[in-house]
Amino acid sequence: MGAFDEPRGGALPRGPLAHEDRKALPPEARAFLEAMERRYACKLYDGKPLPRALEDYILECGRLSPSSFGLEHWRFVAVREAAAKERLFAACFAQESVRTASLVVVALARRAAAYGPETDFVKARAERFPGGWPVFREDYKGYYAFLAENGLLEHWAKAQTYIACANMMTGAAAAGLDSCAIEGYKEPEVLSAIGADPGEWLVGIVTVFGRRAEEPREKIREPFEAVVDYR
Ligand SMILES: Cc1cc2nc3c(=O)[nH]c(=O)nc-3n(C[C@H](O)[C@H](O)[C@H](O)COP(=O)(O)O)c2cc1C
């Protein structure tokens, strides 16, 4: 039995995909579901360096994530160095997961000023798409105006990083690694710890990765019927 097959305590209420039913799934989907089940919020790691290929793999899961209008609002700062992790530990309310993780990824998001339809950032991103910036701008400007008028630009930008975080965590689980999203942080301190300009960047989400140095906790979830409505 490999690490992947270790039982998780059996507390996970099974949905419609209990053991027999999941045999109908393609093997890749079954493996994905198992990675979802295997992932849990790991709070303590062994701190040993990860092979560079695994670090790159986690970050590639972030890079390949979808984002609104394909703008890739983010930048991922991958921290392995002990002194920098120590600064992040302090910035994250002294959560041991941050100090002991092998890799701490700070997903930054650009601040509101970047997203105007005429900015260099939007132009550069837009030029990559068919029709380039002129076509993109027509599609984008109405939604941009809606976000800007309602003060939602930075909320919108930050939300994109959560998608990347989720993909990196599930990707890590698929590779037998542990992880935890970290929302408990003091933004100015995180930015200062990694030398990011607070005029340009906000913290989207922090995510820690590594190999667990603790027993995994059982997964607690509402039953399928309690959270899903088919219409
Ligand atoms: C956006 C987000 C932020 C979180 N922030 C923290 C955090 O700062 N510290 C922590 O220990 N856990 C944090 N968690 C972990 C959650 O508490 C955990 O995912 C949840 O209780 C479900 O448990 P599971 O991930 O083990 O299934 C966060 C999770 C998410 C999704």
The ligand as an SDF file (V2000), in Angstrom:
LIG
                    3D

 31 33  0  0  0  0  0  0  0  0999 V2000
   -9.1280   30.2660    1.6740 C   0  0  0  0  0  0  0  0  0  0  0  0
   -8.6820   29.4210    2.8110 C   0  0  0  0  0  0  0  0  0  0  0  0
   -7.9590   29.9710    3.8370 C   0  0  0  0  0  0  0  0  0  0  0  0
   -7.4960   29.1850    4.8920 C   0  0  0  0  0  0  0  0  0  0  0  0
   -6.6980   29.7460    5.8490 N   0  0  0  0  0  0  0  0  0  0  0  0
   -6.1620   28.9510    6.8040 C   0  0  0  0  0  0  0  0  0  0  0  0
   -5.2240   29.4730    7.7400 C   0  0  0  0  0  0  0  0  0  0  0  0
   -4.8620   30.6420    7.7240 O   0  0  0  0  0  0  0  0  0  0  0  0
   -4.7160   28.6250    8.6500 N   0  0  0  0  0  0  0  0  0  0  0  0
   -5.0490   27.3020    8.6930 C   0  0  0  0  0  0  0  0  0  0  0  0
   -4.5270   26.5870    9.5410 O   0  0  0  0  0  0  0  0  0  0  0  0
   -5.9480   26.7800    7.8220 N   0  0  0  0  0  0  0  0  0  0  0  0
   -6.4830   27.5630    6.8690 C   0  0  0  0  0  0  0  0  0  0  0  0
   -7.3620   27.0330    5.9490 N   0  0  0  0  0  0  0  0  0  0  0  0
   -7.6950   25.5900    6.0260 C   0  0  0  0  0  0  0  0  0  0  0  0
   -9.1570   25.3210    6.3260 C   0  0  0  0  0  0  0  0  0  0  0  0
   -9.4240   25.5420    7.6890 O   0  0  0  0  0  0  0  0  0  0  0  0
   -9.4890   23.8940    5.8950 C   0  0  0  0  0  0  0  0  0  0  0  0
   -9.2530   23.7670    4.5250 O   0  0  0  0  0  0  0  0  0  0  0  0
  -10.9260   23.5030    6.1980 C   0  0  0  0  0  0  0  0  0  0  0  0
  -11.1260   23.4530    7.5820 O   0  0  0  0  0  0  0  0  0  0  0  0
  -11.3190   22.1670    5.5850 C   0  0  0  0  0  0  0  0  0  0  0  0
  -10.4700   21.1420    6.0130 O   0  0  0  0  0  0  0  0  0  0  0  0
   -9.6160   20.2610    4.9850 P   0  0  0  0  0  0  0  0  0  0  0  0
   -8.8830   21.2300    4.0840 O   0  0  0  0  0  0  0  0  0  0  0  0
   -8.6770   19.4870    5.8510 O   0  0  0  0  0  0  0  0  0  0  0  0
  -10.5510   19.4090    4.2000 O   0  0  0  0  0  0  0  0  0  0  0  0
   -7.8250   27.8120    4.9150 C   0  0  0  0  0  0  0  0  0  0  0  0
   -8.5730   27.2660    3.8730 C   0  0  0  0  0  0  0  0  0  0  0  0
   -8.9860   28.0400    2.8370 C   0  0  0  0  0  0  0  0  0  0  0  0
   -9.7420   27.4110    1.7010 C   0  0  0  0  0  0  0  0  0  0  0  0
  1  2  1  0
  2  3  1  0
  2 30  2  0
  3  4  2  0
  4  5  1  0
  4 28  1  0
  5  6  2  0
  6  7  1  0
  6 13  1  0
  7  8  2  0
  7  9  1  0
  9 10  1  0
 10 11  2  0
 10 12  1  0
 12 13  2  0
 13 14  1  0
 14 15  1  0
 14 28  1  0
 15 16  1  0
 16 17  1  0
 16 18  1  0
 18 19  1  0
 18 20  1  0
 20 21  1  0
 20 22  1  0
 22 23  1  0
 23 24  1  0
 24 25  2  0
 24 26  1  0
 24 27  1  0
 28 29  2  0
 29 30  1  0
 30 31  1  0
M  END
$$$$
